Amino acid sequence: MVKLILILGDQLSLDVAALRAADKASDVIVMAEVFSEATYVRHHPKKIAFIFAAMRKFAQSLRGAGWQVLYSQLDDTQNGGSIPAELLRCAEETGAREVIATRPGEWRLIDALEQAPLKVTLLEDDRFLATHGEFEAWAEGRKALRMEYFYRDMRRKTGLLMEGGKPVGDKWNFDHDNRKAAPDQISYSGPLSFEPDDTTRDVMDLVAASFPDHFGALEGFNFATTREEALRAMAHFITHALPRFGDFQDAMLSENKFLYHAVLSPYLNAGLLGPLEICEAAEQAYRDGHAPINAVEGFIRQIIGWREYVRGIYFLEGPDYTGRNALEHKRDLPALYWGGETKMHCMSKAVAQTRDEAYAHHIQRLMITGNFALLAGIDPVQVHEWYLEVYIDAFEWVEAPNTIGMSQFADGGIIASKPYVSSGAYINRMSNYCKSCHYSVKDKTGEAACPFNVLYWDFLMRHKERFAGNPRMGNMYRTWERMDEGHRDTVLSDASALLQWLDAGEVI
């Protein structure tokens, strides 16, 4: 009996569960470029092009290995427009009545497959290090689900950076060493770039014609689209950037988009690379004396710690997680997130980079665009959808907890023990953005004052009842109480005016 084996655009791996369960002699692989997946949010053109090009090349490699593949391009006249519709069409073509799929990483698509009028068997995606069951067992009975303790269990499970049951260097976490401000110069030339081949150029033409109104530039596409290229990108990072990654992983520069960051997350999240192989390569660099422990530990923590942890949270919390709004923020996402004019240099640079590259590193996302959204009281659902749209590595299982939980505190503290908010002082310390800004980061009030400065205190006062008793935020409120009453009134008045300008569509 013929079975259909569904391979999604973020499952481009030969060891994905559905493929391992398939019979090459009788089963048929189904892969489809469909409008529903490209438009349920208006994904960045580079993101769509990356996924479609990588899908086409993966399908070709499967055919070369002897698999029968039914592949639907976006512009095929028979394309049903959605994954379930394409499965039904392929079932009619082949006579199949059963579908084997690896469980998708979004509740939306899981539900669509479960509602399809076919027998669909969903296999757990075991490309991850922690199963859903393992994460649920870890979470059960805990008052707080903090990543650090989960991460230590993942270190023990994998043996990464472990010696005799203890962490290398006698510390689990070297994050204290990874907070250096931006250096004057970056010696790294950036992530490895790849010239689009004929297949990728065909996809780019299709994306340009099909999604002309999506936010983001398609020009300059240079991502890897095969496993072989992704492996080269990984080796390039390990060799040339990892040694200094740790020191400057939180730094930001106006004139440098990538600093020492890997930009491997698109390949990892699409399946072209596996988490363990990346971490083992980084660990080997430490063992060989090529990269210091603070860089390697910090890099590995992002993958086996944070990445695995947020996936666990996403599936533990369920389909309603993306709608959480614990702080009851309701302001609409302003035009500056779509490239509208702003006098805030840091926001302008972060959004422009996002538009051009479909990429910004984690501090730009958390402490620039995310920080401003939280301080301004923007609807977290709109913020979540923006991040899901604009970043090439954003799939809901990883993006939603980072946005709803870590960035916007909209889950009420499941992920973060306090909101990640800051005034302009943090941005000034970790970047050179403020040197070129219309506003003065040193001014606390007045027309020249950095908007982050006044909005920071306004946020704390709006949510004083919730956060004043938070042990990690007590110093902030005590600082406020020590301020002159007239100064406090001016700060809140300036913040109110700023938010009114924002609501009116004025340039801030």
N, C-alpha and C positions, 0 to 999 in steps of 0.2 A: 504494500500500500504506500503510495507516494505521500510524503509529508512536506509541507512548506516550512522552510527554516528562515525566519525573519532575522535580518541583520540591520540594525539601525545605524544612523550616522555617527553615533558616539560609541559604537561597539566594533570598531575596525581592528579586531584582534583575532589571530588564528586560534587562540585558546579561550575565546568567549564560550560560555556554557552551551548555547544553542548549537554552535558549530561542532563542538565535541560530541554532542548527542546525535548528530546527523549521520546518515548512511550515504556516502558518496555515490554508491551504485544506484540508489533509488530516489533520494530526496532532492528537492529543488530549493536553492537559495533564492530568497526574495529580497531585493533592495530597491528603494524607491525615493526619488526626489519628489516631494509633494508640497503644494502650496500651503497646506494647513500647518506643516511644521516650520515653514519659513515665515509665516505671518500671524501665528497665534499671539506673538508680539512681533513688532517690526524689526527683525534682527538686522544688525549691521551688515552691509553688503560684503565686507571682507569675511565675516563669520559664515555667511551662506556660501560664499565661493570656496572657502577652506573646506567646509564639510562636504559639499557636492564634489569638489575635485578629488578629495581623499576617498570618498565613496566610489567614484568611478575607477580609480586606480586599484582600490582594494578588490572591487568586483573583477577587474581584469586579472589580478593575481590569483583569485580563486579559480577563474576559468583556466588559467595556466596550470593550476594544480589538479585539474580534472573534475572540478565541480560544475554542475549545471546551474547557471545563474539566470534568473529573470530580473532584468534591471530596467526600471522605468526612469527615463529622463524627464525633467520638469515639463519640457515642451512636447513630449509624446502625445499624439492626438487621443490615445486611449487612456491616458493617465487619469485616474479617478480622483486625484486631488487630496487624498488622505491615506494614511497607512491602512486602516481597515478596508477602505474601498479597493486599494491595490491588492490586498490579500484576497478579497472576494474575487477580483478579476483573475488573479493567478490561480485560485482554486478552480474556477470554471475552466480555465485553459488546460489545467493539468489533471483535473479530476480529484485533486486532493481534498480531504475533509478535515485535516488536522494541521495545526500550526504549532511549531516549537519556537519559542522566543526566549531570549534572556530578558529578565524583568527590566523594564525601562527605568530611568532615573527621574521620572516625573510622574506624580500621581495622575495628572491629566491624561497621559498616554497609557498608563496602566489601566485606567478606567475605560478608555476607548477600546483597548484590546479585550478586556473582560466582557464588554458589551457586544463585541463582534459576533455575528451569527455563524460562528465556526467554533470547533473545539480548539481552544488555545491553551497550551501548557506553558506557564511562565516559570523558567528556571532561575534560581538565584544567581545574581551577578557575582561570581566568586573571583573576579579580578581584584577585588578589594581584600584587604588584610583582615578585616573584622566582619563577620557575618551579622545580619540583623539580630539573630539570636544571641550572639556574643555581646553585642552592644546593649541589648535589652537586659541581659543578665548583669552586666556591669552597672547599668543605670538603676536597677531595682533597689529600692530602699535608701538611696542616697538623697540627702537633703539638697545637695547642690551638685550639678553635673559639670564639673570643671574639667576642661580639656587636659590640664597638666597631669592629672592622675590617670586619665585614660591613656595619655601618651606614654607614661611609664610602663603601663601594661603592654603596649605595642612594642616598646623597646625590648621588654623581656620576651615577648612572643617571637619576635624576629631575630633577636640576638644582635641587632645593629648597635654598634658603639657600646658593646658590653664586654666585660672581662671578669670571669669568675663570679658571675651573677651580680656584679656591680657596674655602674655606669663608668665609662672611660672618663678619666679626669676627676672621678669621685663627685661629680655633679651631674644632675639630670639636665640642667638647663643653663646655657651660657648666654642668655638673652641680655644680661647686664652689659656684656661686652659688645653688643651689636647695636648700639645707639649713637654712634658717632655722627656728628653733623656732616653735611656735604663737604667733600674736599674741594680744593681749588681746581684740580684736574682729575679726569678719569682716564686711566691708561687702557681701558678695555674698549675695543672698537664696536662692541654691541653684539647681539645675537646673530648667528649665522643666517644669511639671507639666501633665498633660492629664486632663481629666475624662472618665471612661469613657462612651462612647456606648452605644447599644442593643446593638450587636454585641459590644462588649467586656463589657458586663454579662451578656449571655447566656453568653459564654465563662466568665466568673467564676462564674456559677451552676453551670455544668457542672463546672468544676474543683473547686469546693467540694464538690459531691456525689460526684465520682468519686475524689478523692484526699484524703479527710478526715484521714488520718493522716500526711501528709507534713509534715516540719518546715518551718515558716515561716508568716507571716501573709499572707493574701490581701487583707485589708482595707487600704484606703489605696492601692490600685493606681492609679498615675498616670503610667505610661510612655507614650511615643509608640508608636503601632501602625501608622502609615503613613509613607511616605517624606516626604510634605509636613510632617507633624508633626516628624519627625526633623530635617528641614532647619531648621525653626524652632528646635528645641532646640540645634542646632549654632550658629546665628546668635546665639542668646541667650548661649551660653557665650563665643563669640569676642568679643562686645560687652562683656559684663559681668564675665567672670571671667578670661579668658586673661591680661590684663595682670599679674595677681598670682598666676597659677597657679604659675609657676616658683619664686618665693620660698618658698611654703609647701606645695609638693607633697608633702613628707615629713612635714608636721606633723599632729598629731591633737589633737582637743578633745572633752572629754566632752559638751559641750552643742551641738556642731555636727557633723553627720554628713557633710557634703559639702565644707566649706571652699570652695576654689576649683576643685574637680575638675569635669571635664566631664560624666561619666556618659553618654558617647556610645558606649562600648564595646558595650552591648547592640544598638544600632542598626547599628553597624559590623559586628559579628559575625553579625547576622541578614541583612545584605545591604541594609538600608534606606538606608545611606550607604556611600560608597566611600572607601577609604583616601586616594587622591590628592586627592579633592575637599575632604576635611577638612584635609589638610596644606596645600593651596593656599590655603584660606581663612585658615588661621593665618599662613602666610607673608605674605599680603597685609596682614594686620593689622600685621605688622612693617614691611613696606615703607611702609605708610601712617603709621607712627609711633604706632600705637595700642597696640602691645604690645612690650615689650623683648625683646632677643635671647635672654636666658636663659630666658624663659618660652616663647617660640616654638620655640626649638631643643629644649628639654626635652620639649615636647609632641610635636613631629614625631618625635623619636627614639623615643618610645614606640610610634609607629605604623609608620614605615618601617624602624626599627631593630629594636626588641624584638619586636614582633608578627610581623614577617616572619621574624625569626631563629628564634623558638621553633617556628613552623610548619615551617621547614626542618629543625630538629632532630627534631621528632616523626616526620616521614616518613622522614628519613634513618636514624633508629635502629630503626624497625620496630615491629611489633605487641607485642613483649615489653617495650617501654620502660616501660609502666605497672606492670610487676611488679618493677622493679629495687629492690634493697634493699642497697646497698653497705655500709651501716653495720650491717646485721643487727638493726635495731630491730624489736621484736616486741610491745611493749605495746599493749593495746587502746585505741582512742580513748575517752577518759573522757566521762562524762555531761555534763560542763560544756560540751562542744561542741554539745550538744543543748539547751542552756538550763538544765542542772542548776546547782544553787547553787554559787557560788564566792565566796571572799573577795577574789580578785584583781580589782580594779576594772577594769583594762584589758581583761582577758579577758571580764569580764561585759559591758562596754560593746560590745566588738567583736562578741561572739556575739549580743547582743540586737539590735544594729543589723542584723546579717546576717539574723536571724529576721524582723525587721520590714520591711526594705527589699530583701532579696535582693542587697544591695550593701555592700561595704566597700572603701575605696581600697587601693592596692597596699601601703602601709606597714603598715596594719592587718592585711592578709593575711600579709605577709612577716615583720614584726617583732613581731607580737603572737601571733596564732593559729598561724602557721607556726613562729615562734621557739620557742614553748612546746612544740609537738609535737616538734620536733627535740631540744630540750634534755631532754625527758622520755623520749625513745626510743620514740615511738609508731610503730607499723607504718605505713610510708609509703603502702602501698596503701590503708589505711583513711583516711589523711589525704587522699590523692588523690580518693577517692570522695566524701569530705565536701565538698571544694571543688567538685567537679563537680556535686554535688547542690544546694548552697545559693546559688550565685551566678548571677544572671540572665545574665551574659555568658560563662559557662563552657561552652565546647564543648571536647571532649577535645584537639583539636590545639593549642589555646592553653593550656588549663588544665594538662594533664599535664606539659609541660616546666617550667612555672612552679612546679609542686608537687614533682614527682619530682626535678627538677634544681635549680632555683634555691632553693626553700624547704627541701627535706629532704635535699639532697646525696645522694639515693639512687641517682643515676646515677654516682656515684664521681668527679664532677668534670668531666663533659662540658660543662656549662653554667657552673658557678661554680668559680672558682679556689680558693675556701675556703668552709666552711659559713657561712651567714648566721645567726650566733648573737650574742646580746648579753646582758649583765646588765640589771638594772633601770635602770642609769644612762642608757642610750640612750633608753629609754622616757620617763624623767623629763625628759631634755633636749628631746625632740621633742613632748611632750604635757603636758597638765595632769592626766593620769589619776592620777598618784601622789599628788596632793594630797588625793584623796578615797578613798584606799585603806586597807583594814584593816591592811595591811602597811606597814613603813617601808622605803623604797628606800635609805635611808642605813645600815640595819642589815645587816651582812654575815653574821651568824649569829644563832641563837636563834629563838624562836617568832615574833617580830615581823618577822624578816628577809624581804624580798621573795623569793618563790620563784625568780624569775629569777636572783637573785644566787647562791644556792647551787647551782642546777641548771646554771648556766653553767660553773662550775669542775668540777663533777662530769662534765659532758659532755666537757670537755677532757681530764680524766684517764682517762675510759673509752676515749677514742680517741687517747691520747697517741702510741701507736706509729705511727698513720697520719698524724697532723698535726704532730708536733713538728718535723719537718723542712720543713714548709711555710714558705716565706720570708715569707708574709703573716701567719703565726701565731706566729712565733718570739718576739715581744715578749710575747705572752700567757703562754707557758710560762716565760719568764724572770721575769715578774712573779710567777708562782706559786712559783718556786724561791726568790724573795727573801722570801716570807712565812714567818712563824714556823711551825715544824713543828706545834705544838699547835693553832694557828689552822687550818692545813690539815686536820688530823684532824677538827676540829669542823665545818668546812665539809662535808667528805665524809660525816660522820655525820648532819648535818642533812639533806643531800640524800637519803641513803638512807632516813631516816625519812619524808621528804616523799613519796618515790616509793612507799613501802609504804602510806602513807595513800591515795595516789592509786589504787593497785591494790585497796585494800580498799573503795573507794567513799566514803571520807571526804571531807568538804568541805574543800578547801584554798583 
